[in-house]
Amino acid sequence: MSETPDTPTETTEPVDNAQAPDNTADTDNRASEAKKYRLRAQAAEADRDTLRTQLTAMQRAEVERLAGQRLADGADIWHDNDDLTELLDDSGNVDTDRVTERVAQILTARPHWQKPSSATESTSTVTSRDRITAGNNNTFADAFKPKDRR
């Protein structure tokens, strides 16, 4: 009998070096794609922040407009408390009732901040377009003459 070694025969398969460049190209593709998505996410976040700033400015302007109906300066609503969220409803819209409440509180503490009431209508019926026809037709010069010469 012949003796055969019990050692398994080692077969060496050739290593395919072509896979290595594919992995590198695939990795580069993935990195490029990830970078693209990161840039898109950053742009979306920047747009979101810009829109949030614009929305906040518009909400503040609306609150000041509403407050300006009773306050001499609508911006005075921010004097003691500049928290906009307290004046918004659950949906994020300006709550007119809350603004009215805040204005009432401000006017209670500082009544001199109230908007001056509009001028009342004149009780006279004489206007600059009407002619005064009743009485004597005195001229402007007659006003400076002594009473006995009129």
HELIX and SHEET records of a PDB file:
HELIX    1   1 GLN A   19  ALA A   67  1                                  49    
HELIX    2   2 GLY A   74  TRP A   78  5                                   5    
HELIX    3   3 LEU A   84  LEU A   87  5                                   4    
HELIX    4   4 THR A   96  ALA A  109  1                                  14    
HELIX    5   5 PRO A  111  TRP A  113  5                                   3    
HELIX    6   6 ALA A  141  PHE A  144  5                                   4    
HELIX    7   7 LYS A  147  ARG A  149  5                                   3    
END                                                                             
